[in-house]
Amino acid sequence: MLKELLNKQDIDRILARMAHEILERNKGISNLCLVGIQRGGVHLAKRLARKIKEIEGNDIPVGSLDIAFYRDDLNIRKEQPAVRKTEVPCEIADKKIILVDDVLFTGRSIRAAMDALMDIGRPAVIQLAVLIDRGHRELPIKADFAGKNIPTSINENVEVSLEEEGIEDKVTIE
């Protein structure tokens, strides 16, 4: 059974709050870059950048990161991962990188993303922003900015749907 947890307005409000939190923690946009994890994280990073521009009046660099070949489950997956684009529009050395993803679960995708970032350069700091933190960590990873904490059972599935993918904005749990 599918249950809707967040709708378009909820997601929009959450992203507005997160944008303010990011600016407050980092004292503005100086030396800041958002990098979204393919796919949902990229859309959310772009939305956060728009919110930040509304607040600060200036653009912030936004990149995309493909973690397909950094995952630790490559040898046990049934299908080959879909390779997507990695594009970071600025030198990340000594930058404050805000890594953006849709759902934080075990932490393994975030570990893979940090490995991929370190292959590009050495950021001054990496902070994590996620729309949904559902718990069940297998690695010691915590979000710096979490839109919503949603306690789940290990068997439940949290799905983030975004209009950039051709479907209406919502978060559901099954």
C-alpha positions as CSV (number, residue, x, y, z in Angstrom):
1,M,0.0,0.0,0.0
2,L,1.3,3.4,-1.0
3,K,1.0,6.3,1.4
4,E,1.8,9.9,0.5
5,L,4.1,11.6,3.1
6,L,4.9,14.9,1.3
7,N,3.3,16.8,-1.6
8,K,4.7,19.5,-3.8
9,Q,4.0,22.3,-1.3
10,D,5.7,20.3,1.5
11,I,8.8,19.7,-0.6
12,D,9.0,23.4,-1.6
13,R,8.7,24.6,2.0
14,I,11.3,22.0,3.1
15,L,13.8,23.2,0.4
16,A,13.3,26.8,1.4
17,R,14.1,26.0,5.0
18,M,17.1,24.0,4.0
19,A,18.4,26.8,1.8
20,H,18.2,29.1,4.8
21,E,20.0,26.6,7.0
22,I,22.8,26.1,4.5
23,L,23.3,29.9,4.3
24,E,23.3,30.3,8.0
25,R,25.7,27.5,8.7
26,N,28.1,28.7,5.9
27,K,27.7,32.4,6.5
28,G,26.5,33.1,3.0
29,I,27.5,31.6,-0.4
30,S,31.2,32.4,-0.4
31,N,33.3,29.4,-1.5
32,L,30.2,27.2,-1.7
33,C,29.2,24.7,-4.3
34,L,26.2,22.3,-4.5
35,V,26.8,18.8,-6.0
36,G,23.8,16.6,-6.5
37,I,24.1,12.8,-6.6
38,Q,22.6,11.5,-9.8
39,R,19.5,11.6,-10.3
40,G,17.2,12.9,-7.6
41,G,20.0,14.7,-5.8
42,V,20.8,16.7,-9.0
43,H,17.3,18.0,-9.3
44,L,17.2,18.9,-5.6
45,A,20.6,20.7,-5.8
46,K,19.3,22.8,-8.7
47,R,16.2,23.7,-6.7
48,L,18.2,24.6,-3.6
49,A,20.4,26.8,-5.8
50,R,17.4,28.7,-7.0
51,K,16.1,29.1,-3.4
52,I,19.6,30.4,-2.4
53,K,19.6,32.8,-5.3
54,E,16.2,34.2,-4.2
55,I,17.6,34.8,-0.7
56,E,21.2,36.0,-1.6
57,G,20.7,37.5,-5.0
58,N,23.6,35.6,-6.5
59,D,24.1,32.3,-8.3
60,I,25.9,29.4,-6.7
61,P,27.7,26.7,-8.7
62,V,25.7,23.4,-9.1
63,G,27.2,20.1,-10.2
64,S,26.2,16.5,-10.8
65,L,27.9,13.4,-9.5
66,D,27.6,9.9,-10.9
67,I,28.5,7.3,-8.2
68,A,27.8,4.1,-10.3
69,F,31.3,2.8,-10.3
70,Y,32.1,3.9,-6.7
71,R,29.3,1.7,-5.2
72,D,30.4,-1.2,-3.0
73,D,27.8,-3.6,-4.4
74,L,28.9,-3.6,-8.0
75,N,30.0,-7.3,-7.9
76,I,26.7,-8.4,-6.3
77,R,24.2,-6.4,-8.4
78,K,22.1,-8.3,-10.9
79,E,22.3,-5.6,-13.5
80,Q,25.0,-3.2,-14.6
81,P,24.5,0.3,-13.2
82,A,23.3,3.1,-15.6
83,V,26.2,5.5,-16.0
84,R,25.2,9.2,-15.9
85,K,27.0,12.5,-16.1
86,T,29.5,13.8,-13.6
87,E,29.9,17.5,-14.1
88,V,31.3,19.8,-11.4
89,P,31.4,23.4,-12.8
90,C,34.1,24.7,-10.4
91,E,37.4,23.6,-9.0
92,I,36.4,21.8,-5.7
93,A,39.8,22.1,-4.0
94,D,39.4,24.1,-0.8
95,K,35.7,24.7,-1.5
96,K,32.8,24.0,0.8
97,I,30.8,21.3,-1.0
98,I,27.2,20.6,-0.2
99,L,26.5,17.0,-1.3
100,V,22.8,16.7,-2.1
101,D,20.7,13.5,-2.3
102,D,17.0,12.6,-2.1
103,V,17.0,9.8,0.5
104,L,19.6,8.9,3.1
105,F,19.3,5.3,4.1
106,T,22.3,3.0,4.8
107,G,24.9,5.7,4.0
108,R,26.6,3.6,1.4
109,S,25.7,5.9,-1.5
110,I,27.0,8.9,0.4
111,R,30.3,7.0,1.1
112,A,30.5,6.3,-2.6
113,A,29.8,10.0,-3.4
114,M,32.6,11.2,-1.1
115,D,35.0,8.8,-2.7
116,A,34.0,10.1,-6.2
117,L,34.4,13.7,-4.9
118,M,37.9,13.0,-3.5
119,D,38.9,11.7,-6.9
120,I,38.0,15.1,-8.4
121,G,39.8,17.2,-5.8
122,R,40.2,17.9,-2.1
123,P,37.3,20.0,-0.7
124,A,37.8,22.1,2.4
125,V,34.6,20.5,3.8
126,I,31.9,18.2,2.6
127,Q,28.4,18.8,4.1
128,L,25.4,16.5,3.4
129,A,21.9,17.8,2.5
130,V,19.1,15.2,2.1
131,L,15.4,15.7,1.5
132,I,14.5,12.5,3.5
133,D,16.5,10.8,6.3
134,R,14.9,7.4,6.8
135,G,17.4,5.9,9.3
136,H,18.9,2.4,9.2
137,R,22.5,3.5,8.8
138,E,25.2,0.9,8.1
139,L,28.0,3.4,8.0
140,P,28.7,6.3,10.4
141,I,27.2,9.0,8.2
142,K,24.8,11.8,9.3
143,A,23.1,14.5,7.3
144,D,24.1,18.1,8.1
145,F,20.8,19.3,6.6
146,A,17.8,16.9,6.6
147,G,14.5,18.0,5.2
148,K,12.5,15.5,7.0
149,N,13.3,12.5,9.3
150,I,10.9,9.7,8.5
151,P,11.3,6.6,10.7
152,T,10.8,3.5,8.6
153,S,11.0,-0.2,8.9
154,I,13.9,-1.9,7.0
155,N,11.3,-3.5,4.6
156,E,9.5,-0.2,3.7
157,N,10.5,1.7,0.5
158,V,10.6,5.5,0.4
159,E,10.1,7.0,-3.1
160,V,10.9,10.6,-4.0
161,S,9.1,11.6,-7.2
162,L,10.1,14.9,-8.8
163,E,8.6,16.8,-11.7
164,E,11.9,17.0,-13.5
165,E,11.4,13.2,-14.1
166,G,8.0,13.9,-15.7
167,I,5.9,13.0,-12.6
168,E,4.3,15.1,-9.9
169,D,6.4,16.1,-6.8
170,K,5.7,13.8,-3.9
171,V,7.3,11.5,-1.3
172,T,5.6,8.2,-0.7
173,I,6.2,5.1,1.5
174,E,5.3,1.6,0.6
